[in-house]
Amino acid sequence: MLTRPFYTGAAESRIVRGCVMGRIQQCVKDVLSIAKETEDFGRAKTRIEQLFVASKAQHRGHLAVAQRVRDQINRAHDDVPPNAQPFLDRV
C-alpha cells in the first residue's frame, strides 16, 4: 500500500482492498478526504488538476473526466459531514 496521501503520477496505480482503483475514483476519494479533514480548497484544486494533466495525456481533452469527477462528488455529497458539504459545493 502506498503511504503518500495522493496519487501523483500517470504510471502509478493505487491498490486498495486488493483492487486497482481508477484515477477518477482515487481523485474523488482524495477530495472527499480533504473536505472531511482540512477543507483546504487549494489542495483539493491541485489534486483535481493533477488528474486533468494525467487524463489529458491519454485523451484529447479532459471534459469527460471533469464531468465524471463532478458527478461522483455530487453523489458523495451526502456522505460527508454537514459542515463539509459547502466545501464540496465550492469545489
N, C-alpha and C positions, 0 to 999 in steps of 0.2 A: 504494500500500500504506500502511496506517495505521502510524504509528510508536509509538502508545501500546501498552502491554503488554496492555491488557484492552479488551474490548468493553464500552462503558459506557452505551449508550442503546438504547431500543427501535427508534428510527427509523434507526439506523445499521446497516450490514452490513459485514462484513469480507471482503475478496476475497483469496483465496489460490489461486495457480496457475490463475487465470482463472475460478474458480467461486465463487459466494457460499456461504459455509458457514452452516449453521443456527446459531441461538443456542445450542442444546444442545451441538452438536459443538464450538463455539468455547469454551464454558464448560469442557467436559471437557478440551479441549486446554490451556486455561489452568491448570486444576487439576493436570494432569499435569506441566506445566512448573514449577509451584510445587513439586510433590513432588520433582522431579529437582534443582531448584536450591536452594531455601531451606528447604523443609519448614515453612513458616510457616502454621500452622493457621488463625490469624485471617484471613490474607489469602485462603486458599482458601475459608473460610466466607463471607467478604464477597463473593467472586466468585460463589459459588452463590446467595447471597441476591439479588444483582443480577439474576440470571437469573429467579429466582422473582418478583421485583417486575415485571419486564417481561412475564413469562408470565401473571401474574395479571390484568394489564390486558387481555389478549387472551382469556383463558379464564375459566371460572367459578372455577377454583382452580388449584393447582399440583401436585396429587398425581400426575398422569400425567407431568408434567415431571420431578418428583422421581424417579419410578421409572425414567424413561429415563436420567437422569443417573447414577443408581446402577448401572443395567445396563451403561452404557458404561464407567464407571470400573472395574467388575468385569471387563469384557472386556479392558481395557487393563492390568489389574493385573500381568500377566506381562511387559509391555513396558517396565516401569520397572526401574531398578536394584534389587537385593535390599534395599539399605538404605532405599529409599523406599517399599517395599511396606507396612510397618507404618503409615506416614503415611497412605497411601490407605485402609487398613483403618479408621483413625480418622475420616477424612473421611466 
